[in-house]
Amino acid sequence: MKQKILQMMVAALVCAGAQAQVNSGSNGSDGAFNPASNIVIDMADHPNGIYQYTSVNISNGVTVTFIPNANNTPVTWLVQSDCTIAGTVSVQGNDSTNSIVGANGGPGGSRGGNGTLTPGSLPGAGLGLGGGQVGVNTNWIGGNGSYATIGDCNTNPQTSSSSGTYAQYSPGNSYGNIFELPLLGGSGGSGDGWSAQGGGGGGGAILIAASGTLSMSGRILAKGGNGYYSSYNYSTGDWYQNGHGGAGSGGAIRLIASAVTGNGILDTTGGSAVYGYSCYCCGCNSVYDNAGNGRIRIEGLLDTFTGGTAGVATRGYTGIIFMPTNQQPQLLVVSVGGVPISASPTGVLSTPDAVLSAQQNNPIPAVVSCANLPLNTLITVSVLPANGASVSATGYNNTGTQTSSTATISVNIPRGGGLIYATAATSN
């Protein structure tokens, strides 16, 4: 059954006369942003991910990257005047490494699933609405994440001289809409059941709204993370692939300004994964496939941007920077096992938001508060432990109204706990 995120739009009348100008809504509280060298922005002090600048100037040769906040929000830059990007702004998802743990997504993007913990057990599915899936076979390689497009999938089992026959888990479902309302990041690849590597992280999401001119001669990157792989040349001359985590899908880039100009690069391509290799007498040739691409939206009252776009790109003008707060779909895990959780959780295992009694037996109920979701929407609660495969359970928000409802979902939480996520999707 195909799944998609609940899509909501607001109509707006825009009178674009000769003096028309976008109002970014920035109050300028973060001042001018003009880094002289590479900078990593820790988003912890901006829990909503919104930065309110007077102006932005990213010079050629300067790279801006981010550490996601506890809420894992997208990056939002509201700019009172002009925004110039001649360098690089990156919200890319992380590549998986030679580790069982799935890689983190970029800001607003979802994490890759963990590899299989023990032989004969399933790996973790990729997180996010289009996370790479897992099936019933325990020795398959990771499925790719999806977003605007569906990730590639190897439907023909591969055979090597050393490891027997294996195939690839299915990619996730596509989701979102061309307007990027709401703004959503990419999804992670699933973990590997064959050699126990985690999946790549989904690309993050970034919105830049400038009241003046947004000049783009540099790069904005929201690419998905690669699935881990490496080759070893043994004395026999054969090449062996070590690790087959699925790749993360690309994320989202949305640009809004009075004028959008330049010839830079906007990139939301999905990550790459190895799904097999064909062996010959003197070695093996790797066979690659890719996760789904993300979304790009360009909205300028004057749009003369001639640069490159890699991903599903659309152009137009809605006049909407944010969906009204009272219309946005929202999910919040409010309690686990009867223990209340703060409305602003830390999401850090070393300082847990809820501590459950060791006497509680699985499955343990998680209560999810929902806003602006139709009743009986499918809700998924996922638990990503510090070690081992992720687990999930589903249920429906069948109590309340579309404006405010709740879902109670019982999930088997691993000993030691983990990070708990809730996602929602509609079916058609």
Secondary structure, 3 states (H helix, E strand, C coil): CCEECCCCCCCCCCCCCCCCCCCCCCCCCCCEECCCCCEEEEHHHCCCCEEEECEEEECCCCEEEEECCCCCCCEEEEECCCEEECCEEECCCCCCCCCCCCCCCCCCCCCCCCCCCCCCCCCCCCCCCCCCCCCCCCCCECCCCCCCCCCCCCCCCEEECCCEEECECCCCCCCCCCCCCCCCCCCCCCCCCCCCCCCCCCCCEEEEEEEEEEEECCEEECCCCCCCCCEEECCCCCEEECCCCCCCCCCEEEEEEEEEECCCEEECCCCEEEEEEEEECCEEEEEEEECCCCEEEEEEEEECCCCEEECEEEECCCCCCCCCHHHCCEEEEEEECCEECCCCCCCCCCCCCCCCCCCCCCCEEEEEEEECCCCCCEEEEEEEECCCCCEEEEEECCEECCCEEEEEEEECCCCCCEEEEEEEEEEC
